[in-house]
Amino acid sequence: MSCITEATLDDIPQLCEMLTILFTQEKDFQPDTAKQTAGLRQIIGHPELGRILVFREGTAVAGMVSLLFTISTACGGPVALLEDMIVHPDRRCEGVGSALLKGALALAQAQGCSRVTLLTDRTNGVAQEFYTRHGFILSEMVPMRFLFDKRKGAAQ
């Protein structure tokens, strides 16, 4: 039986496997099970910061999406960042991604969020088309990052 539920700490090994698939596809990130485990524990342990939804088939996780919550001064209230959306390659084009995305949007709305923002790789036309089909629009904003080098405590 398939269903969408919130992730639990017991799901972390499977979620790390899903994140390895995702971060292998994305140019800006590298898989690191220790870092992914630490991040997943923080989200699952603090639902006020965010939630992770999983598409379950029995005990197997076929897909996941995470939502992180913050406050927007532009919107005057809560908004969400949709992160780490991944469907196992064997289950793509079967509606798993659409079900997860609809679940994430419903959760964000139930949390009082007025906007959901996400990032995709510039070259990932398939993902951009998927999100466009579900009502997302391109922003005029350009993402930029400042990374800290934790080994030296200085900027990279």
C-alpha positions, 0 to 999 in steps of 0.5 A: 500500500502506498501513502505519503507520511512525515518522515521519522528518525527510522527513515534516515538511512533510506532518506540518505540513499535518496539524497545520494541520488539527488546530490549526484545529479546536482552540480552544487552538492556532493553526497555526504551521509554524515552531513545528510544524517545531521541535517535530517535529524535536525529537521525531523527533530524540530517540526517547527523548522520544517518537515520531510514528507515521504512516499511510502510503499510498505516500509520502502521510501520511493520519494521524499521532499523537505519543506523548511519554514521561515518568515518573509518581510515581503509577504509579512509572514510565514513562507516555505523553502521546498528542498530535496525533492527526489523520486527514486529513478525506478518510480519516476513518471508514475505520479509519485513526484506529483503526489509528494509536491501536492502534499508539500504544498498542502502542508505549507498552506496548512502552516499558513505559508503564503509562498513556496520557493525552490531552486533547480539546477539551471540545466535541469529542464525536466525539473523546471517543466515539472514545477511549471506544470504544477503552478510554479513560475520563474522568479526574477531573483538570482540565487547567490551563496556565501560559503564558510570554510569550516576548517579555517573559520574563514570565507571560501 
